[in-house]
Amino acid sequence: MWLLDQGSILLSRWDLLLPLLVSHLLIDFAWQSNRWVAAKRARRFAAWPLYVHGLGAGLLAWLAVSSHHLDTWRWIVPLVTTTHILIDGLKDRIRNESRAFLLDQAMHLIVLAVVVLILNGATHPNAMVRPHPAWVILFAFLVVWSAAGTMLGVLTRTWHEALQDDGLASAGLWIGRLERLLIVVFVLAGTMESVGWLVAAKSILRFPTRIGNGDRDDRHKRTEYVLVGTMASFAIALLTGLLARYLLD
């Protein structure tokens, strides 16, 4: 019962939760370079980017909600900064990259949820508080442009390396970004049928390139890899678009 109550509070405070999520997407995906990721993975707590990254997470989290509670920097910045450093420093002890990524993101989201619950203690709204439309659009864009590509890349990296795909470098990343962005635009515009046309167009374009290379088993594996990646990418974009439309209505 207590968990349900806390969950209902979180889902009523989108005005706090969404800006915090945007701050996390910016610092952990859009603004984090591969060089910093490699440095943290190699040196862990001895890597200076870990501490700069953590401080950035704390400052952005505070800035995201400062319009509601300006004086909260005294505890939001140290709380988010410290937990971010600890989570990122410890995650690379997990050898399975996919598991480490998912656990890392789950822990960061729990910290942000705690921030929302603490901030909510001073207001107790009677109904859902909707965020500003700008936060909704920025959140949807960051999910489909940065976070989704990173997540899918990590979760399917083993398959990608096993297939030794010889396609253009980063082409899959940009195709995924553009198709997810289009899906969100279609959903927000109320033209869901356009998503079906996008699926059909991608299927037609991908089919000729997958049937003539390699033996039968290799073609079968490549087809499954493409299907898994495409369906996961489309699902993320659809859910993001539907959530954005719900918050904007």
Stockholm file with secondary structure:
# STOCKHOLM 1.0

chainA/1-249         MWLLDQGSILLSRWDLLLPLLVSHLLIDFAWQSNRWVAAKRARRFAAWPLYVHGLGAGLLAWLAVSSHHLDTWRWIVPLVTTTHILIDGLKDRIRNESRAFLLDQAMHLIVLAVVVLILNGATHPNAMVRPHPAWVILFAFLVVWSAAGTMLGVLTRTWHEALQDDGLASAGLWIGRLERLLIVVFVLAGTMESVGWLVAAKSILRFPTRIGNGDRDDRHKRTEYVLVGTMASFAIALLTGLLARYLLD
#=GR chainA/1-249 SS CHHHHHHHHHHHBHHHHHHHHHHHHIIIIISCCHHHHHHHHHHGGGCHHHHHHHHHHHHHHHHHHTTTCGGGHHHHHHHHHHHHHHHHHHHTTSSCHHHHHHHHHHHHHHHHHHHHHHHHTTTCCSSCBCCCHHHHHHHHHHIIIIIHHHHHHHHTHHHHHHHTCCSCTTHHHHHHHHHHHHHHHHHHHTCTHHHHHHHHHHHHHHHHHHSSSSCHHHHHHHHHHHHHHHHHHHHHHHHHHHHHHHHHC
#=GC SS_cons         CHHHHHHHHHHHBHHHHHHHHHHHHIIIIISCCHHHHHHHHHHGGGCHHHHHHHHHHHHHHHHHHTTTCGGGHHHHHHHHHHHHHHHHHHHTTSSCHHHHHHHHHHHHHHHHHHHHHHHHTTTCCSSCBCCCHHHHHHHHHHIIIIIHHHHHHHHTHHHHHHHTCCSCTTHHHHHHHHHHHHHHHHHHHTCTHHHHHHHHHHHHHHHHHHSSSSCHHHHHHHHHHHHHHHHHHHHHHHHHHHHHHHHHC
//
